[in-house]
Amino acid sequence: VTAPQYLLLTECPRGDNIAADNPNRQMLRLCSVRCPHMNLITLESTLSALENNRFQINLPDDIISRARASLDRMLEIG
């Protein structure tokens, strides 16, 4: 899908990477504060969390359903 503008809602450095990878697209970034916690995440800690099933988050079914619908729409778009 192409659009005249894209709104990025992500951590600042990730938004910088996305914008740099797409120089011909106008990216609107709502980023003025860096999250100190995001800087602590590494590929190794993410892999460990997935392999060891750590940091499980439990959500109500209605939230899961709405989130899944949003993710499905994003995946359809590509």
Sequence and secondary structure as in RCSB ss.txt:
>XXXX:A:sequence
VTAPQYLLLTECPRGDNIAADNPNRQMLRLCSVRCPHMNLITLESTLSALENNRFQINLPDDIISRARASLDRML
EIG
>XXXX:A:secstr
   SEEEE S HHHHHHHHHH TTSEEEE   S  TTGGG  HHHHHHHHHTT S     HHHHHHHHHHHHHHH
HH 
